[in-house]
Amino acid sequence: MVNSRPDASESPGGDTVQIRETRTALERLGVTVSVRDPARLQELPPYDVAHVFNLQMPENAAGVFEALRPLGRPIVFSPVYWDLLAYWFESASREHARWRWPTRLLGRERARRVYVRWQARKAPRAAFWHMQRRLLNEACRILPNSAAETDLLRRTFSLSPDFATKVDVVPNGVDARLYEHPPTPSRWFLEQYGLREFVLQVGTVSPVKNQLGLIEALFDLPVPLVFIGHTPAHMADYGRQCRLRAAARGNVVFIDHLPAPELPGIYALAAVHALPSWRETPGLVSLEAAACGCRIVTTSTGSTRDYFGEHAWYCHPADIRSIREAVQAALQAPRVNTLRDHVLANFTWRRAGETTLAAYERALR
């Protein structure tokens, strides 16, 4: 297994969790797994299948494919892909005059649609698009995390109808052993902060996760707000903005990092887990929170509906009112176990491991 993202060890994210948990699930099924950094692909141990993750940085993924190709083993590819075109529009409409005036003229939503269509239309003229398309065509099997991601890949990269024949959808999951029984509320958290029934977000502090949007959306609501996640060095300015607005709002807690086994006890204390991101496939922390019985507010951008269906509240990351209304609706809704049961029945790492192993066997055939 190779994560093609070069900073994965310094800045772990959902892709690193996916690799770690998939490896564990495969090992329990009797598979021997070696995980390698993309810079350490010399003198590899004997192996049957290479499994590469991450299409987002195609130059790095292409380098991994190039190193593995001469060995003649099947390459299975988990793209972990969703585009950020709508997010790019937010920067363009602030920083470039040619998008500021269409935004004023057309309104933000129509201008965003025009921008996204324009970017999608010109993408095939870019070298990175052709590189991504080549990798998708070259891989023996493709393992997206949802049917929605499959459709996006097919449309974005103009892939042939035959593409579907080499796709095995491998949904992300949770460790069912941690969530088989409703977790006990965290005594440590209660002693340290004394909070219950708060709005929680777990995730790396970055504009893509949209912590600032959540703070603004809930700025004048009395509900406590808790963020758990580190701020990467290159996001330090964004982290400072979040903390400044949080200080002005009050009743906001930032926790830099907690070990994964401690999170269930905090999910159990939260009223709502809110993740109004610019993309999620579907957000591992949302799955974990749902498995603890949390009400879920999530983004409408990504593959979230494939996982949560009608059991969550959806919002658009650019629409502060949308975020606020979704959180308020979730706070007012009764607690039910429907989503918890749905997640534990359909989205576990064991199931992901079984589906991945079946894909390997197809690759070997």
BELHU-V707015 format. One record per helix or strand of 2 or more residues. SS is the DSSP state (h for helix, s for strand). FROM is the first residue (numbers start at 1). TO is the last residue. If there is no record, write none. Layout:
<<SS;FROM;TO> <SS;FROM;TO>>
This chain:
<<s;2;3> <h;14;28> <s;36;37> <s;49;53> <h;58;69> <s;74;78> <h;85;95> <h;97;106> <h;108;125> <h;127;138> <s;141;142> <h;147;156> <h;161;166> <h;176;179> <h;187;193> <s;199;202> <h;211;217> <s;225;228> <h;233;249> <s;252;255> <h;260;267> <s;272;275> <h;284;291> <s;295;299> <h;304;311> <s;313;315> <h;320;332> <h;338;346> <h;349;364>>
